[in-house]
Amino acid sequence: MNTSINGNQKKRGRPATGERSHIAARVSEDEIKKIDEWAARHGVTRAEAIRRLVQIGLDAAE
């Protein structure tokens, strides 16, 4: 008789780093182009540009 395996089963997927949350958002091709242009002008990656632009928007909203 086959029995199910219990006990030390490994979790699937990448282990959590605990550093930051991952946020996904859909953006248009035009928005991506503008983000990439902003990133190039400021010498940062797309991800860093998005973080900075979000912070700028949050600061402006206060």
Secondary structure, DSSP 8 states (H G I E B T S, - for coil): ------SS----S----SS---------HHHHHHHHHHHHHHT--HHHHHHHHHHHHHHHH-
